[in-house]
């Protein structure tokens, strides 16, 4: 029995396992590292749920004053449609009637082509509509807005595209759904015990703190007191 446990300890769990993470870990660089290391993974992106047909009517479960149909956008800030944009003259005026400067005529944002305009400290600094135009007026000095023409640029994030196809597949959705029962209860239990952030520095100390909380969780699980 002891040798069996030693054999298990020498195995690399990532060789047979599939890593499941939330969108906080999603980036092209991270996905590339996983691909280079040949680690099987399903990493959700921020639009993962919106593409899932099972969540198409999820808005029904929200309070009536916050419900919106799929694709409908409700915002307290000005949207690009509120700006006066002339694609031929390449000009743009904000809702306050001030001209914005063309910053890029061939902008590419998340694979979409468009035309971007920027305000300035002079046009946006003391604008009476500033609170309706800039999401964080105490941080952002001026407004930026992009008008997309509907075309797409060459895929510059191949790993992201591949991951979306993988996680949107029937097998991918089924496997990723298991994450809710595998790791989320553990995180919730550790959070209830006060582990909201690590209180030590250095990898060695953080590792020790994590193992201590994990030990308590496992002991409680053996006693039937943890999820």
C-alpha positions in Angstrom: 0.0 0.0 0.0 2.8 2.4 0.9 4.5 1.8 -2.5 1.2 2.5 -4.3 1.0 5.9 -2.7 4.6 6.6 -3.6 3.9 5.7 -7.2 0.9 8.0 -7.3 3.1 10.8 -5.8 5.6 10.5 -8.7 2.9 10.9 -11.4 2.2 14.2 -13.0 -1.5 14.9 -12.5 -1.6 17.3 -15.4 -0.8 14.5 -17.9 -4.2 12.9 -17.4 -6.3 15.8 -16.1 -8.0 18.7 -17.8 -7.4 22.1 -16.2 -10.7 24.1 -15.7 -10.4 27.8 -14.9 -12.6 30.8 -14.9 -12.2 33.9 -17.2 -9.8 35.6 -14.8 -7.1 33.4 -16.2 -8.0 33.9 -19.9 -5.5 35.5 -22.1 -3.7 34.7 -25.3 -0.4 34.4 -23.5 -1.8 32.0 -20.9 -3.4 29.8 -23.6 -0.2 29.7 -25.6 1.7 28.6 -22.5 -0.8 25.8 -21.9 -0.5 24.7 -25.6 3.3 24.8 -25.4 3.3 22.7 -22.3 0.7 20.3 -23.9 -1.6 20.7 -21.0 -5.3 20.0 -21.7 -7.4 22.9 -20.4 -10.8 24.6 -20.7 -10.4 28.3 -19.9 -13.6 30.3 -20.1 -13.6 33.7 -21.6 -15.9 36.6 -20.6 -18.4 35.8 -23.3 -18.6 32.1 -22.6 -22.1 32.2 -20.9 -23.6 34.5 -23.5 -22.8 32.0 -26.3 -24.4 29.1 -24.4 -27.9 28.6 -25.7 -28.9 27.2 -22.3 -28.5 30.7 -20.9 -30.5 32.5 -23.7 -33.4 33.3 -21.4 -31.3 33.9 -18.2 -32.5 37.5 -18.2 -35.9 36.3 -17.0 -34.5 35.5 -13.6 -33.3 39.1 -12.9 -35.5 41.8 -11.3 -37.9 43.3 -13.7 -36.2 46.7 -13.7 -32.9 45.0 -14.8 -34.3 42.6 -17.3 -33.2 42.9 -21.0 -33.5 40.8 -24.0 -30.4 39.0 -25.4 -28.4 41.5 -27.4 -30.2 44.5 -25.9 -27.8 46.9 -24.1 -28.9 49.3 -21.5 -26.3 51.7 -20.2 -26.3 55.0 -18.3 -23.4 56.2 -20.4 -23.4 57.5 -23.9 -22.9 54.8 -26.6 -21.2 55.2 -30.0 -24.7 55.7 -31.5 -25.0 58.9 -29.5 -22.1 60.4 -31.3 -22.2 62.1 -34.8 -19.9 60.1 -36.9 -19.1 60.7 -40.6 -17.1 57.9 -42.1 -16.4 59.7 -45.3 -15.0 62.8 -43.7 -13.6 60.8 -40.8 -15.0 63.2 -38.3 -16.8 62.7 -35.0 -18.7 65.0 -32.7 -19.6 64.0 -29.1 -23.2 64.5 -27.6 -22.0 67.9 -26.4 -21.2 69.0 -30.0 -17.4 69.0 -29.6 -15.2 67.6 -32.3 -13.0 64.6 -31.3 -9.6 63.9 -32.8 -9.1 60.9 -35.1 -6.6 58.6 -33.3 -6.7 55.7 -35.7 -8.4 55.2 -39.1 -7.6 51.5 -39.1 -8.0 50.4 -35.5 -8.2 46.7 -34.7 -9.9 45.8 -31.4 -10.6 42.2 -30.6 -10.3 41.3 -34.2 -12.7 43.9 -35.5 -11.8 46.8 -37.7 -13.0 50.3 -37.0 -12.2 54.0 -36.7 -11.2 55.4 -33.3 -11.5 58.9 -31.9 -10.2 60.6 -28.8 -11.3 63.6 -26.8 -8.8 65.8 -24.9 -8.4 67.5 -21.6 -9.7 70.6 -23.2 -12.9 69.0 -24.7 -13.7 66.6 -21.8 -12.1 68.1 -18.7 -15.0 70.5 -17.8 -17.8 69.1 -20.0 -21.2 69.3 -18.3 -22.0 65.8 -19.8 -18.8 64.2 -18.4 -20.5 62.0 -15.9 -22.8 60.6 -18.6 -19.9 60.0 -21.0 -17.0 58.7 -19.0 -17.4 55.6 -16.9 -14.7 56.6 -14.4 -14.4 60.4 -14.6 -12.1 60.5 -11.6 -9.6 58.3 -13.4 -10.1 58.9 -17.2 -9.2 62.3 -18.5 -11.1 62.1 -21.8 -13.5 59.9 -23.8 -12.5 57.4 -26.4 -14.9 55.9 -28.9 -14.6 53.5 -31.8 -16.9 52.9 -34.8 -16.7 49.4 -36.2 -17.3 48.8 -39.9 -18.4 45.2 -39.6 -15.2 43.7 -41.1 -12.8 41.5 -39.2 -9.0 41.5 -39.2 -6.8 38.5 -39.6 -7.0 36.3 -36.5 -4.3 37.6 -34.2 -5.4 35.3 -31.3 -5.4 31.8 -32.7 -5.3 30.2 -29.2 -8.3 32.2 -28.1 -10.2 31.2 -31.2 -9.3 27.5 -30.7 -10.3 27.6 -27.0 -13.7 29.2 -27.8 -14.4 26.4 -30.2 -13.3 23.8 -27.7 -15.2 25.1 -24.7 -18.4 25.7 -26.8 -18.5 22.1 -28.0 -21.0 19.8 -26.3 -18.2 17.9 -24.7 -16.5 21.1 -23.5 -19.6 22.5 -21.9 -20.3 19.2 -20.2 -16.8 19.0 -18.8 -16.6 22.6 -17.8 -19.9 22.4 -15.9 -18.3 19.9 -13.5 -16.2 22.8 -12.2 -19.1 24.1 -10.2 -19.2 20.9 -8.2 -15.4 20.2 -8.1 -13.7 23.4 -7.0 -16.3 26.1 -6.3 -17.5 24.4 -3.1 -13.9 24.2 -1.9 -13.3 27.9 -2.6 -16.5 28.8 -0.9 -15.5 26.8 2.2 -12.0 28.3 2.4 -13.5 31.8 1.9 -15.8 31.2 4.8 -12.8 30.4 7.0 -11.2 33.8 6.2 -9.0 33.0 3.2 -9.9 36.0 1.1 -6.3 36.8 0.3 -2.8 35.5 1.2 -1.3 37.3 4.1 2.3 36.3 3.5 4.9 37.0 0.9 7.3 34.7 -1.0 6.2 31.5 -2.7 7.3 29.3 0.2 5.2 31.1 2.8 2.2 31.4 0.5 2.5 27.7 -0.3 2.5 26.9 3.4 -0.5 29.0 4.2 -2.5 27.4 1.3 -1.6 23.9 2.4 -2.7 24.7 6.0 -6.1 25.8 4.9 -6.4 22.8 2.5 -5.5 20.5 5.4 -8.3 22.0 7.6 -10.7 21.6 4.7 -9.8 18.0 4.1 -10.1 17.2 7.8 -13.5 18.7 7.9 -14.5 16.8 4.8 -13.5 13.5 6.5 -15.7 14.5 9.4 -18.5 15.4 7.0 -18.5 19.1 7.9 -17.2 20.5 4.6 -18.9 20.5 1.2 
